[in-house]
């Protein structure tokens, strides 16, 4: 029997702003002096927030929505 593996994508588990906050806190603890680690984590957060916006779980963050 052959095992199948898939790539881990942490954005699949970031479903709320609270999840994102915990994720960033854990990343800050783990990163130490590695700015690339934090940059990658911020990229994951941006992807997760865009997914949440598209799915309607979060209001849009665009400037045009804020100006009335």
PDB file of N, CA, C and O in Angstrom:
ATOM      1  N   UNK A   1       0.843  -1.177   0.000  1.00  0.00           N
ATOM      2  CA  UNK A   1       0.000   0.000   0.000  1.00  0.00           C
ATOM      3  C   UNK A   1       0.891   1.244   0.000  1.00  0.00           C
ATOM      4  O   UNK A   1       1.821   1.343   0.801  1.00  0.00           O
ATOM      5  N   UNK A   2       0.613   2.174  -0.881  1.00  0.00           N
ATOM      6  CA  UNK A   2       1.390   3.399  -1.004  1.00  0.00           C
ATOM      7  C   UNK A   2       0.751   4.506  -0.185  1.00  0.00           C
ATOM      8  O   UNK A   2      -0.458   4.727  -0.253  1.00  0.00           O
ATOM      9  N   UNK A   3       1.571   5.195   0.586  1.00  0.00           N
ATOM     10  CA  UNK A   3       1.070   6.337   1.358  1.00  0.00           C
ATOM     11  C   UNK A   3       1.003   7.563   0.479  1.00  0.00           C
ATOM     12  O   UNK A   3       1.862   7.769  -0.379  1.00  0.00           O
ATOM     13  N   UNK A   4      -0.012   8.377   0.688  1.00  0.00           N
ATOM     14  CA  UNK A   4      -0.147   9.634  -0.049  1.00  0.00           C
ATOM     15  C   UNK A   4       0.023  10.786   0.914  1.00  0.00           C
ATOM     16  O   UNK A   4      -0.563  10.799   1.997  1.00  0.00           O
ATOM     17  N   UNK A   5       0.817  11.737   0.519  1.00  0.00           N
ATOM     18  CA  UNK A   5       1.069  12.914   1.343  1.00  0.00           C
ATOM     19  C   UNK A   5       0.604  14.162   0.602  1.00  0.00           C
ATOM     20  O   UNK A   5       0.652  14.229  -0.626  1.00  0.00           O
ATOM     21  N   UNK A   6       0.162  15.128   1.358  1.00  0.00           N
ATOM     22  CA  UNK A   6      -0.196  16.423   0.776  1.00  0.00           C
ATOM     23  C   UNK A   6       0.607  17.513   1.479  1.00  0.00           C
ATOM     24  O   UNK A   6       1.081  17.328   2.599  1.00  0.00           O
ATOM     25  N   UNK A   7       0.751  18.638   0.811  1.00  0.00           N
ATOM     26  CA  UNK A   7       1.463  19.761   1.418  1.00  0.00           C
ATOM     27  C   UNK A   7       0.621  20.355   2.534  1.00  0.00           C
ATOM     28  O   UNK A   7      -0.601  20.457   2.423  1.00  0.00           O
ATOM     29  N   UNK A   8       1.292  20.746   3.611  1.00  0.00           N
ATOM     30  CA  UNK A   8       0.629  21.400   4.738  1.00  0.00           C
ATOM     31  C   UNK A   8       0.384  22.858   4.371  1.00  0.00           C
ATOM     32  O   UNK A   8       1.308  23.546   3.937  1.00  0.00           O
ATOM     33  N   UNK A   9      -0.820  23.328   4.534  1.00  0.00           N
ATOM     34  CA  UNK A   9      -1.138  24.729   4.285  1.00  0.00           C
ATOM     35  C   UNK A   9      -1.876  25.268   5.507  1.00  0.00           C
ATOM     36  O   UNK A   9      -3.062  25.002   5.699  1.00  0.00           O
ATOM     37  N   UNK A  10      -1.164  26.022   6.320  1.00  0.00           N
ATOM     38  CA  UNK A  10      -1.744  26.523   7.567  1.00  0.00           C
ATOM     39  C   UNK A  10      -2.924  27.450   7.333  1.00  0.00           C
ATOM     40  O   UNK A  10      -3.742  27.636   8.233  1.00  0.00           O
ATOM     41  N   UNK A  11      -3.033  28.037   6.144  1.00  0.00           N
ATOM     42  CA  UNK A  11      -4.153  28.944   5.889  1.00  0.00           C
ATOM     43  C   UNK A  11      -5.498  28.214   5.946  1.00  0.00           C
ATOM     44  O   UNK A  11      -6.529  28.839   6.192  1.00  0.00           O
ATOM     45  N   UNK A  12      -5.494  26.912   5.724  1.00  0.00           N
ATOM     46  CA  UNK A  12      -6.732  26.147   5.788  1.00  0.00           C
ATOM     47  C   UNK A  12      -7.324  26.128   7.199  1.00  0.00           C
ATOM     48  O   UNK A  12      -8.508  25.838   7.374  1.00  0.00           O
ATOM     49  N   UNK A  13      -6.509  26.434   8.193  1.00  0.00           N
ATOM     50  CA  UNK A  13      -6.951  26.375   9.585  1.00  0.00           C
ATOM     51  C   UNK A  13      -7.170  27.760  10.194  1.00  0.00           C
ATOM     52  O   UNK A  13      -7.543  27.871  11.362  1.00  0.00           O
ATOM     53  N   UNK A  14      -6.944  28.803   9.417  1.00  0.00           N
ATOM     54  CA  UNK A  14      -7.137  30.176   9.899  1.00  0.00           C
ATOM     55  C   UNK A  14      -8.502  30.652   9.441  1.00  0.00           C
ATOM     56  O   UNK A  14      -8.633  31.270   8.384  1.00  0.00           O
ATOM     57  N   UNK A  15      -9.513  30.361  10.240  1.00  0.00           N
ATOM     58  CA  UNK A  15     -10.894  30.638   9.841  1.00  0.00           C
ATOM     59  C   UNK A  15     -11.516  31.851  10.520  1.00  0.00           C
ATOM     60  O   UNK A  15     -12.597  32.289  10.127  1.00  0.00           O
ATOM     61  N   UNK A  16     -10.848  32.401  11.535  1.00  0.00           N
ATOM     62  CA  UNK A  16     -11.350  33.593  12.220  1.00  0.00           C
ATOM     63  C   UNK A  16     -10.173  34.510  12.550  1.00  0.00           C
ATOM     64  O   UNK A  16      -9.014  34.104  12.473  1.00  0.00           O
ATOM     65  N   UNK A  17     -10.489  35.742  12.915  1.00  0.00           N
ATOM     66  CA  UNK A  17      -9.439  36.668  13.337  1.00  0.00           C
ATOM     67  C   UNK A  17      -8.758  36.166  14.608  1.00  0.00           C
ATOM     68  O   UNK A  17      -7.570  36.413  14.818  1.00  0.00           O
ATOM     69  N   UNK A  18      -9.504  35.469  15.447  1.00  0.00           N
ATOM     70  CA  UNK A  18      -8.925  34.902  16.661  1.00  0.00           C
ATOM     71  C   UNK A  18      -7.886  33.827  16.300  1.00  0.00           C
ATOM     72  O   UNK A  18      -6.806  33.778  16.888  1.00  0.00           O
ATOM     73  N   UNK A  19      -8.224  32.970  15.331  1.00  0.00           N
ATOM     74  CA  UNK A  19      -7.275  31.964  14.849  1.00  0.00           C
ATOM     75  C   UNK A  19      -6.007  32.637  14.332  1.00  0.00           C
ATOM     76  O   UNK A  19      -4.896  32.194  14.620  1.00  0.00           O
ATOM     77  N   UNK A  20      -6.187  33.708  13.568  1.00  0.00           N
ATOM     78  CA  UNK A  20      -5.053  34.432  12.995  1.00  0.00           C
ATOM     79  C   UNK A  20      -4.181  35.011  14.100  1.00  0.00           C
ATOM     80  O   UNK A  20      -2.954  34.951  14.017  1.00  0.00           O
ATOM     81  N   UNK A  21      -4.798  35.567  15.123  1.00  0.00           N
ATOM     82  CA  UNK A  21      -4.042  36.121  16.247  1.00  0.00           C
ATOM     83  C   UNK A  21      -3.194  35.068  16.949  1.00  0.00           C
ATOM     84  O   UNK A  21      -2.025  35.303  17.255  1.00  0.00           O
ATOM     85  N   UNK A  22      -3.794  33.899  17.203  1.00  0.00           N
ATOM     86  CA  UNK A  22      -3.050  32.813  17.845  1.00  0.00           C
ATOM     87  C   UNK A  22      -1.912  32.324  16.943  1.00  0.00           C
ATOM     88  O   UNK A  22      -0.814  32.029  17.413  1.00  0.00           O
ATOM     89  N   UNK A  23      -2.192  32.247  15.656  1.00  0.00           N
ATOM     90  CA  UNK A  23      -1.174  31.809  14.691  1.00  0.00           C
ATOM     91  C   UNK A  23       0.014  32.766  14.690  1.00  0.00           C
ATOM     92  O   UNK A  23       1.166  32.335  14.741  1.00  0.00           O
ATOM     93  N   UNK A  24      -0.274  34.075  14.633  1.00  0.00           N
ATOM     94  CA  UNK A  24       0.821  35.054  14.626  1.00  0.00           C
ATOM     95  C   UNK A  24       1.603  35.022  15.934  1.00  0.00           C
ATOM     96  O   UNK A  24       2.826  35.163  15.932  1.00  0.00           O
ATOM     97  N   UNK A  25       0.911  34.839  17.032  1.00  0.00           N
ATOM     98  CA  UNK A  25       1.592  34.750  18.333  1.00  0.00           C
ATOM     99  C   UNK A  25       2.542  33.549  18.356  1.00  0.00           C
ATOM    100  O   UNK A  25       3.683  33.656  18.807  1.00  0.00           O
ATOM    101  N   UNK A  26       2.060  32.413  17.866  1.00  0.00           N
ATOM    102  CA  UNK A  26       2.903  31.216  17.823  1.00  0.00           C
ATOM    103  C   UNK A  26       4.088  31.412  16.884  1.00  0.00           C
ATOM    104  O   UNK A  26       5.198  30.970  17.181  1.00  0.00           O
ATOM    105  N   UNK A  27       3.856  32.070  15.761  1.00  0.00           N
ATOM    106  CA  UNK A  27       4.939  32.326  14.807  1.00  0.00           C
ATOM    107  C   UNK A  27       5.993  33.256  15.405  1.00  0.00           C
ATOM    108  O   UNK A  27       7.190  33.049  15.204  1.00  0.00           O
ATOM    109  N   UNK A  28       5.558  34.264  16.130  1.00  0.00           N
ATOM    110  CA  UNK A  28       6.511  35.180  16.769  1.00  0.00           C
ATOM    111  C   UNK A  28       7.362  34.439  17.794  1.00  0.00           C
ATOM    112  O   UNK A  28       8.563  34.686  17.901  1.00  0.00           O
ATOM    113  N   UNK A  29       6.744  33.531  18.548  1.00  0.00           N
ATOM    114  CA  UNK A  29       7.486  32.733  19.529  1.00  0.00           C
ATOM    115  C   UNK A  29       8.500  31.820  18.846  1.00  0.00           C
ATOM    116  O   UNK A  29       9.618  31.648  19.331  1.00  0.00           O
ATOM    117  N   UNK A  30       8.105  31.244  17.728  1.00  0.00           N
ATOM    118  CA  UNK A  30       8.944  30.267  17.032  1.00  0.00           C
ATOM    119  C   UNK A  30      10.046  30.914  16.189  1.00  0.00           C
ATOM    120  O   UNK A  30      11.113  30.325  16.015  1.00  0.00           O
ATOM    121  N   UNK A  31       9.803  32.110  15.669  1.00  0.00           N
ATOM    122  CA  UNK A  31      10.700  32.730  14.694  1.00  0.00           C
ATOM    123  C   UNK A  31      12.068  33.106  15.252  1.00  0.00           C
ATOM    124  O   UNK A  31      13.074  33.006  14.550  1.00  0.00           O
ATOM    125  N   UNK A  32      12.109  33.529  16.487  1.00  0.00           N
ATOM    126  CA  UNK A  32      13.389  33.992  17.021  1.00  0.00           C
ATOM    127  C   UNK A  32      13.874  35.205  16.246  1.00  0.00           C
ATOM    128  O   UNK A  32      13.168  36.209  16.159  1.00  0.00           O
ATOM    129  N   UNK A  33      15.065  35.122  15.686  1.00  0.00           N
ATOM    130  CA  UNK A  33      15.643  36.234  14.918  1.00  0.00           C
ATOM    131  C   UNK A  33      15.520  36.034  13.411  1.00  0.00           C
ATOM    132  O   UNK A  33      16.329  36.567  12.652  1.00  0.00           O
ATOM    133  N   UNK A  34      14.535  35.287  12.977  1.00  0.00           N
ATOM    134  CA  UNK A  34      14.385  34.972  11.556  1.00  0.00           C
ATOM    135  C   UNK A  34      13.268  35.805  10.922  1.00  0.00           C
ATOM    136  O   UNK A  34      12.099  35.427  10.996  1.00  0.00           O
ATOM    137  N   UNK A  35      13.620  36.941  10.296  1.00  0.00           N
ATOM    138  CA  UNK A  35      12.582  37.786   9.696  1.00  0.00           C
ATOM    139  C   UNK A  35      11.880  37.113   8.518  1.00  0.00           C
ATOM    140  O   UNK A  35      10.727  37.434   8.229  1.00  0.00           O
ATOM    141  N   UNK A  36      12.544  36.201   7.844  1.00  0.00           N
ATOM    142  CA  UNK A  36      11.912  35.500   6.721  1.00  0.00           C
ATOM    143  C   UNK A  36      10.750  34.627   7.208  1.00  0.00           C
ATOM    144  O   UNK A  36       9.747  34.471   6.511  1.00  0.00           O
ATOM    145  N   UNK A  37      10.893  34.067   8.395  1.00  0.00           N
ATOM    146  CA  UNK A  37       9.827  33.253   8.990  1.00  0.00           C
ATOM    147  C   UNK A  37       8.585  34.110   9.211  1.00  0.00           C
ATOM    148  O   UNK A  37       7.472  33.698   8.884  1.00  0.00           O
ATOM    149  N   UNK A  38       8.781  35.299   9.765  1.00  0.00           N
ATOM    150  CA  UNK A  38       7.664  36.218  10.021  1.00  0.00           C
ATOM    151  C   UNK A  38       7.047  36.694   8.707  1.00  0.00           C
ATOM    152  O   UNK A  38       5.825  36.787   8.589  1.00  0.00           O
ATOM    153  N   UNK A  39       7.886  36.991   7.729  1.00  0.00           N
ATOM    154  CA  UNK A  39       7.380  37.432   6.425  1.00  0.00           C
ATOM    155  C   UNK A  39       6.494  36.359   5.800  1.00  0.00           C
ATOM    156  O   UNK A  39       5.443  36.666   5.238  1.00  0.00           O
ATOM    157  N   UNK A  40       6.918  35.114   5.897  1.00  0.00           N
ATOM    158  CA  UNK A  40       6.117  34.022   5.349  1.00  0.00           C
ATOM    159  C   UNK A  40       4.797  33.880   6.114  1.00  0.00           C
ATOM    160  O   UNK A  40       3.749  33.642   5.513  1.00  0.00           O
ATOM    161  N   UNK A  41       4.854  34.026   7.433  1.00  0.00           N
ATOM    162  CA  UNK A  41       3.639  33.942   8.250  1.00  0.00           C
ATOM    163  C   UNK A  41       2.662  35.056   7.872  1.00  0.00           C
ATOM    164  O   UNK A  41       1.457  34.822   7.787  1.00  0.00           O
ATOM    165  N   UNK A  42       3.176  36.258   7.647  1.00  0.00           N
ATOM    166  CA  UNK A  42       2.307  37.370   7.250  1.00  0.00           C
ATOM    167  C   UNK A  42       1.674  37.123   5.879  1.00  0.00           C
ATOM    168  O   UNK A  42       0.535  37.519   5.633  1.00  0.00           O
ATOM    169  N   UNK A  43       2.409  36.479   5.010  1.00  0.00           N
ATOM    170  CA  UNK A  43       1.853  36.098   3.708  1.00  0.00           C
ATOM    171  C   UNK A  43       0.712  35.105   3.861  1.00  0.00           C
ATOM    172  O   UNK A  43      -0.300  35.196   3.165  1.00  0.00           O
ATOM    173  N   UNK A  44       0.881  34.160   4.773  1.00  0.00           N
ATOM    174  CA  UNK A  44      -0.180  33.179   5.041  1.00  0.00           C
ATOM    175  C   UNK A  44      -1.419  33.869   5.611  1.00  0.00           C
ATOM    176  O   UNK A  44      -2.547  33.524   5.259  1.00  0.00           O
ATOM    177  N   UNK A  45      -1.200  34.846   6.492  1.00  0.00           N
ATOM    178  CA  UNK A  45      -2.314  35.585   7.077  1.00  0.00           C
ATOM    179  C   UNK A  45      -3.055  36.372   5.994  1.00  0.00           C
ATOM    180  O   UNK A  45      -4.286  36.397   5.977  1.00  0.00           O
ATOM    181  N   UNK A  46      -2.316  37.006   5.103  1.00  0.00           N
ATOM    182  CA  UNK A  46      -2.947  37.756   4.013  1.00  0.00           C
ATOM    183  C   UNK A  46      -3.792  36.830   3.142  1.00  0.00           C
ATOM    184  O   UNK A  46      -4.901  37.187   2.747  1.00  0.00           O
ATOM    185  N   UNK A  47      -3.272  35.654   2.847  1.00  0.00           N
ATOM    186  CA  UNK A  47      -4.012  34.678   2.040  1.00  0.00           C
ATOM    187  C   UNK A  47      -5.275  34.229   2.777  1.00  0.00           C
ATOM    188  O   UNK A  47      -6.343  34.123   2.174  1.00  0.00           O
ATOM    189  N   UNK A  48      -5.154  33.969   4.060  1.00  0.00           N
ATOM    190  CA  UNK A  48      -6.305  33.526   4.851  1.00  0.00           C
ATOM    191  C   UNK A  48      -7.368  34.618   4.911  1.00  0.00           C
ATOM    192  O   UNK A  48      -8.559  34.336   4.782  1.00  0.00           O
ATOM    193  N   UNK A  49      -6.941  35.860   5.107  1.00  0.00           N
ATOM    194  CA  UNK A  49      -7.919  36.964   5.172  1.00  0.00           C
ATOM    195  C   UNK A  49      -8.619  37.164   3.838  1.00  0.00           C
ATOM    196  O   UNK A  49      -9.811  37.467   3.809  1.00  0.00           O
ATOM    197  N   UNK A  50      -7.907  37.002   2.744  1.00  0.00           N
ATOM    198  CA  UNK A  50      -8.533  37.129   1.426  1.00  0.00           C
ATOM    199  C   UNK A  50      -9.554  36.015   1.218  1.00  0.00           C
ATOM    200  O   UNK A  50     -10.631  36.252   0.673  1.00  0.00           O
ATOM    201  N   UNK A  51      -9.222  34.821   1.643  1.00  0.00           N
ATOM    202  CA  UNK A  51     -10.159  33.701   1.543  1.00  0.00           C
ATOM    203  C   UNK A  51     -11.397  33.971   2.386  1.00  0.00           C
ATOM    204  O   UNK A  51     -12.518  33.726   1.940  1.00  0.00           O
ATOM    205  N   UNK A  52     -11.201  34.474   3.604  1.00  0.00           N
ATOM    206  CA  UNK A  52     -12.341  34.794   4.464  1.00  0.00           C
ATOM    207  C   UNK A  52     -13.223  35.865   3.826  1.00  0.00           C
ATOM    208  O   UNK A  52     -14.450  35.780   3.883  1.00  0.00           O
ATOM    209  N   UNK A  53     -12.602  36.864   3.224  1.00  0.00           N
ATOM    210  CA  UNK A  53     -13.363  37.934   2.579  1.00  0.00           C
ATOM    211  C   UNK A  53     -14.183  37.381   1.415  1.00  0.00           C
ATOM    212  O   UNK A  53     -15.358  37.714   1.258  1.00  0.00           O
ATOM    213  N   UNK A  54     -13.560  36.542   0.610  1.00  0.00           N
ATOM    214  CA  UNK A  54     -14.240  35.968  -0.546  1.00  0.00           C
ATOM    215  C   UNK A  54     -15.420  35.108  -0.102  1.00  0.00           C
ATOM    216  O   UNK A  54     -16.478  35.123  -0.730  1.00  0.00           O
ATOM    217  N   UNK A  55     -15.235  34.371   0.965  1.00  0.00           N
ATOM    218  CA  UNK A  55     -16.302  33.499   1.452  1.00  0.00           C
ATOM    219  C   UNK A  55     -17.380  34.250   2.231  1.00  0.00           C
ATOM    220  O   UNK A  55     -18.391  33.664   2.620  1.00  0.00           O
ATOM    221  N   UNK A  56     -17.163  35.539   2.458  1.00  0.00           N
ATOM    222  CA  UNK A  56     -18.163  36.345   3.134  1.00  0.00           C
ATOM    223  C   UNK A  56     -18.111  36.274   4.640  1.00  0.00           C
ATOM    224  O   UNK A  56     -19.053  36.693   5.311  1.00  0.00           O
ATOM    225  N   UNK A  57     -17.021  35.750   5.187  1.00  0.00           N
ATOM    226  CA  UNK A  57     -16.903  35.635   6.631  1.00  0.00           C
ATOM    227  C   UNK A  57     -16.318  36.881   7.275  1.00  0.00           C
ATOM    228  O   UNK A  57     -16.234  36.975   8.500  1.00  0.00           O
ATOM    229  N   UNK A  58     -15.918  37.826   6.458  1.00  0.00           N
ATOM    230  CA  UNK A  58     -15.280  39.032   6.985  1.00  0.00           C
ATOM    231  C   UNK A  58     -15.568  40.173   6.017  1.00  0.00           C
ATOM    232  O   UNK A  58     -15.559  39.963   4.804  1.00  0.00           O
ATOM    233  N   UNK A  59     -15.821  41.363   6.523  1.00  0.00           N
ATOM    234  CA  UNK A  59     -16.053  42.483   5.621  1.00  0.00           C
ATOM    235  C   UNK A  59     -14.801  42.825   4.826  1.00  0.00           C
ATOM    236  O   UNK A  59     -13.680  42.567   5.264  1.00  0.00           O
ATOM    237  N   UNK A  60     -15.007  43.399   3.673  1.00  0.00           N
ATOM    238  CA  UNK A  60     -13.889  43.793   2.814  1.00  0.00           C
ATOM    239  C   UNK A  60     -13.023  44.834   3.498  1.00  0.00           C
ATOM    240  O   UNK A  60     -13.530  45.683   4.231  1.00  0.00           O
ATOM    241  N   UNK A  61     -11.735  44.776   3.267  1.00  0.00           N
ATOM    242  CA  UNK A  61     -10.799  45.728   3.853  1.00  0.00           C
ATOM    243  C   UNK A  61     -10.349  46.777   2.840  1.00  0.00           C
ATOM    244  O   UNK A  61      -9.406  47.522   3.107  1.00  0.00           O
ATOM    245  N   UNK A  62     -11.005  46.849   1.683  1.00  0.00           N
ATOM    246  CA  UNK A  62     -10.566  47.788   0.667  1.00  0.00           C
ATOM    247  C   UNK A  62     -10.918  49.218   1.062  1.00  0.00           C
ATOM    248  O   UNK A  62     -11.863  49.448   1.817  1.00  0.00           O
ATOM    249  N   UNK A  63     -10.159  50.163   0.551  1.00  0.00           N
ATOM    250  CA  UNK A  63     -10.388  51.573   0.859  1.00  0.00           C
ATOM    251  C   UNK A  63     -11.705  52.088   0.306  1.00  0.00           C
ATOM    252  O   UNK A  63     -12.341  52.952   0.908  1.00  0.00           O
ATOM    253  N   UNK A  64     -12.112  51.562  -0.833  1.00  0.00           N
ATOM    254  CA  UNK A  64     -13.350  52.057  -1.433  1.00  0.00           C
ATOM    255  C   UNK A  64     -14.567  51.729  -0.578  1.00  0.00           C
ATOM    256  O   UNK A  64     -15.559  52.457  -0.606  1.00  0.00           O
ATOM    257  N   UNK A  65     -14.500  50.649   0.175  1.00  0.00           N
ATOM    258  CA  UNK A  65     -15.619  50.298   1.057  1.00  0.00           C
ATOM    259  C   UNK A  65     -15.719  51.224   2.264  1.00  0.00           C
ATOM    260  O   UNK A  65     -16.801  51.410   2.820  1.00  0.00           O
ATOM    261  N   UNK A  66     -14.591  51.804   2.667  1.00  0.00           N
ATOM    262  CA  UNK A  66     -14.566  52.646   3.855  1.00  0.00           C
ATOM    263  C   UNK A  66     -14.937  54.103   3.561  1.00  0.00           C
ATOM    264  O   UNK A  66     -15.371  54.834   4.451  1.00  0.00           O
ATOM    265  N   UNK A  67     -14.763  54.507   2.318  1.00  0.00           N
ATOM    266  CA  UNK A  67     -15.054  55.893   1.946  1.00  0.00           C
ATOM    267  C   UNK A  67     -16.500  55.962   1.460  1.00  0.00           C
ATOM    268  O   UNK A  67     -16.888  55.255   0.531  1.00  0.00           O
ATOM    269  N   UNK A  68     -17.277  56.809   2.089  1.00  0.00           N
ATOM    270  CA  UNK A  68     -18.684  56.960   1.686  1.00  0.00           C
ATOM    271  C   UNK A  68     -19.043  58.403   1.560  1.00  0.00           C
ATOM    272  O   UNK A  68     -20.183  58.730   1.230  1.00  0.00           O
TER     273      UNK A  68
END
